[in-house]
Amino acid sequence: MEMLYAITTGVLTACGLYLTLRGRTFPVVVGLTLLSYAVNLFLFSMGGLTTDGAALANRDGHFADPLPQALVLTAIVIGFAMTAFVVILAMRARSEVGNDHVDGKKEIRE
């Protein structure tokens, strides 16, 4: 299970970085969203992956750590708000500049 989380986090990070370095605004927004998903998985896995842990404390003292779950929940809400803000910002930049290139210059095709 840990290997699946590690591979998924690595793939999401690699895809997010690749898309963030693109020249258009929509792939940059998608890349930042994928990076936030990768950070959420990383934070969730830092709490320790327990398959048989109780949601609440029991007599054995074997329970799931609630702190990473609270951090991930907060990060999901903040990530959604920031994604909505960046999408609106990209739409406004496209309407003012006339294209969706990140630096505002038109693409030269040869």
N, C-alpha and C positions, 0 to 999 in steps of 0.2 A: 504494500500500500504506500509506503514511504517513497519507493522508487517511482510509482505512478505520479505522485504529487511533485516530486523533483523534476521529472521529465516534462510534465504539463507546465510547471512554472517556468522552466527553461525555454520551452517552445513559445509560450505566451510572451516572455521577455524578448526573445529574438525577433518574433514577428512584430511586436510593438516597436522595438527600436528600428527595424527596417522600415516600417510604415511612417514612423516619426521623421525619418530622414528623407522622405519623399518631397517633391517640389510642389505638390498641390495641397490645398487646405483640408479637403475631406479625408485623404489618407493620414494626414497628421492627426486629425481628431480621432480617427479609428485607432491609430497607433497609441495615442495617449490613453484611450479607453482600455486597450489590451494591456498596457503597462499597469494600469490601476487594477485590473483583474489579477495580474501576476503578483502584485504587491498584496492583494487580499488573500490569495492562496498562500503566499509566504507567511503572512501574519497568522493565518489559521493553522498552518503546520507548525509554527513555533510553539504552540500550546501543547504539542504532543498529540499524536494521533492514537486515541484509544478507541477500540471497537466495543469493549464490554464495560466501559465506565458509565456510571450513573449520571444523570443530568443534575441531580442534587446530591449533597453529601450523604453518604450512608455510613453504616457502622464500620465497614472495613477501611474507610478512608480513601477508597479508590473511586475518584470521580473525575469528570472532564473539567478542565480549567476554563472558567467562564470569561477571563480577561481577554484572550484572543478573540473569542466570539463577539464580545462587546466592541472591540476595536474594529473587527471586520464589518459589523453592522453599521458602525459610525462611518467607516470608510466607504461603504456602498452608498450611503446617503450623500456624503460629500462628493463622491465621484459622479453620481448622477447629476447633482446640481452644477458641478463644474463642466460636465459634458454638455449640458443644456446651454450654459453660458458661452462656451467656446463655439458651439454650433451657431448660435445667434450672432456672435462676433464675426464668424467666418461669412455668414450670409450678408451681414452689413458691409464687410470689407469687399466682398464680391460686387455688391451693388454700387459702392463708391468708386472702386478702382476699375471695374469692368472685366476682370478676370479672377481666377481663383488660384493664381500662383502665389507662393508664400511671400516672396520678396516684392510682389506687385508688378514685376516686369513681364512683358509678353514673351512667350516662348518662341525662339527662333528655330524654325525647321529647315533643314537643308535637303 
